[in-house]
Amino acid sequence: MAKPKSNILFRILSLGNQDNTPFRVAYKNYMFNLFLLMATPFAFLVMCINFYLGEYTLVGFNFLHVCLFIFGYYISYTQKFLNYRPLLLFIGAAIGSYTAYVFKNGNEYRFLIMIVAAVVLCEKNWQYILFVLFVSLSFVAIRLDELPLKEMLDIQIVEKTVKFLFPLAFFSICLFYFKEIYFKNQYKLETAYIELSKNKEERDRILNVVAHDLRSPLSGIAGISKMMRTDETVSDNSKEMFSLIEQNAESTLRLINDLMQTNTSSIDQYQFEEVDLNKLVQHTLQMLVFTAKEKQIIIEADITKHPIVVRVDKDKIDRVISNLVTNAVKFSNSGSFIHVSLTKSDSYAEITVRDNGIGIPEYLQEKIFDLFTTAKRKGTAGEKSFGLGLAICKKIIEVHSGQIKLESIDGQGSSFIVQLPLNT
């Protein structure tokens, strides 16, 4: 549904539906609630008119209809007695048939709405067939009763019967066929969704186990390689080999960290707290200065002195800043500058990471935020790109109700702008 949840009509239509309600159950609730929403005001209005006209017997039948609808709302709200919904339709149709036959008040035309509701609510085929037979025969009997049958020939009566019955029967058969296709497709869709959810949970579980088991040995390899590079007894050739080992181990660790972050769209994974962005950005940049120095790149920071307090997940935002600056280092040439700024407007805080590197071609700019994107390029020093970092950044910022934008010219550098809403 595209309607906002604050809309009273949407709330009535959604009675009984939760985020985890199965598709078929949800659509049954929608159809039943739609029927109630259409029928209740009409029944109440007719009851008032009949009361004004002094038709108190009809008022009693109208009151029965209103009571049925109120009980229907109770069923939708509590999700109890759901199996009684077809029975409510049947009772409503019986009351409508009786009053239409006796009082000639036109209630038989409500059968069309009831048949549409029944096609979804009557999951058992025999329920729907029985309901359609009842309302169809009732409709024909009511319409024939208005004709001077004694003055008509038998063939004329048969003609009128077919004339009344055929459109209604054809309409009901079409709906029955739709019902069969509808429920089969809904069942397939629901089954596929359940299997997809199970596969996703299993994938995340395996990924977590593998990542956890790989982190420790890779961290050990990187640490030992770094230590050996500083050992004066090691030859220069060996130091170069240890440097390659360290770089590949750290590259693999970054890939594992990225993979661990691919499910950052679930808000349950976030721990929001009041954070001063000034301190967070400064702390993150201090940790990245050494990475930049390896390529002789200087990080310039332009950060406002006034505290900028936002409610965020500190680790996740640190991850975003780290990814953007690391990318800037990766795609910048040795001896260049990276400019990081933090500013504040009336409604949001803005973090900008700008480099003068290789830039991003226009045809790739729409793809770089896609998870496992094919828009991957090597860094200026041959660094690998896994195509995960920017997609992760976008997910994190969206959960924070912010946005991330790109400004880039191929060959002239890139600017990534992150906007986070301020606390109110």
PEFEN-V770848 format. One record per residue. SS is DSSP state (helix for helix, strand for strand, loop for the rest). Layout:
<<SS> <SS>>
This chain:
<<loop> <loop> <loop> <loop> <loop> <loop> <loop> <helix> <helix> <helix> <helix> <helix> <helix> <loop> <loop> <loop> <loop> <loop> <loop> <loop> <loop> <loop> <helix> <helix> <helix> <helix> <helix> <helix> <helix> <helix> <helix> <helix> <helix> <helix> <helix> <helix> <helix> <helix> <helix> <helix> <helix> <helix> <helix> <helix> <helix> <helix> <helix> <helix> <helix> <helix> <helix> <helix> <helix> <loop> <loop> <helix> <helix> <helix> <helix> <helix> <helix> <helix> <helix> <helix> <helix> <helix> <helix> <helix> <helix> <helix> <helix> <helix> <helix> <helix> <helix> <helix> <helix> <helix> <loop> <loop> <loop> <helix> <helix> <helix> <helix> <helix> <helix> <helix> <helix> <helix> <helix> <helix> <helix> <helix> <helix> <helix> <helix> <helix> <helix> <helix> <helix> <helix> <helix> <loop> <loop> <loop> <helix> <helix> <helix> <helix> <helix> <helix> <helix> <helix> <helix> <helix> <helix> <helix> <helix> <helix> <helix> <loop> <loop> <loop> <helix> <helix> <helix> <helix> <helix> <helix> <helix> <helix> <helix> <helix> <helix> <helix> <helix> <helix> <helix> <helix> <helix> <helix> <helix> <helix> <helix> <loop> <loop> <loop> <helix> <helix> <helix> <loop> <loop> <helix> <helix> <helix> <helix> <helix> <helix> <helix> <helix> <helix> <helix> <helix> <helix> <helix> <helix> <helix> <helix> <helix> <helix> <helix> <helix> <helix> <helix> <helix> <helix> <helix> <helix> <helix> <helix> <helix> <helix> <helix> <helix> <helix> <helix> <helix> <helix> <helix> <helix> <helix> <helix> <helix> <helix> <helix> <helix> <helix> <helix> <helix> <helix> <helix> <helix> <helix> <helix> <helix> <helix> <helix> <helix> <helix> <helix> <helix> <helix> <helix> <helix> <helix> <helix> <helix> <helix> <helix> <helix> <helix> <helix> <helix> <helix> <helix> <helix> <helix> <helix> <loop> <loop> <loop> <loop> <loop> <loop> <helix> <helix> <helix> <helix> <helix> <helix> <helix> <helix> <helix> <helix> <helix> <helix> <helix> <helix> <helix> <helix> <helix> <helix> <helix> <helix> <helix> <helix> <helix> <helix> <helix> <loop> <loop> <loop> <loop> <loop> <loop> <helix> <helix> <helix> <loop> <loop> <strand> <strand> <strand> <strand> <strand> <helix> <helix> <helix> <helix> <helix> <helix> <helix> <helix> <helix> <helix> <helix> <helix> <helix> <helix> <helix> <helix> <helix> <loop> <loop> <loop> <loop> <strand> <strand> <strand> <strand> <strand> <strand> <loop> <loop> <loop> <loop> <loop> <strand> <strand> <strand> <strand> <strand> <helix> <helix> <helix> <helix> <helix> <helix> <helix> <helix> <helix> <helix> <helix> <helix> <helix> <helix> <helix> <helix> <helix> <loop> <loop> <loop> <loop> <loop> <loop> <strand> <strand> <strand> <strand> <strand> <strand> <strand> <strand> <loop> <loop> <loop> <strand> <strand> <strand> <strand> <strand> <strand> <strand> <strand> <loop> <loop> <loop> <loop> <loop> <loop> <helix> <helix> <helix> <helix> <loop> <loop> <loop> <loop> <loop> <loop> <loop> <loop> <loop> <loop> <loop> <loop> <loop> <loop> <loop> <loop> <loop> <loop> <loop> <loop> <loop> <loop> <loop> <helix> <helix> <helix> <helix> <helix> <helix> <helix> <helix> <helix> <helix> <helix> <loop> <loop> <loop> <strand> <strand> <strand> <strand> <strand> <strand> <strand> <loop> <loop> <loop> <strand> <strand> <strand> <strand> <strand> <strand> <strand> <strand> <strand> <loop> <loop> <loop>>
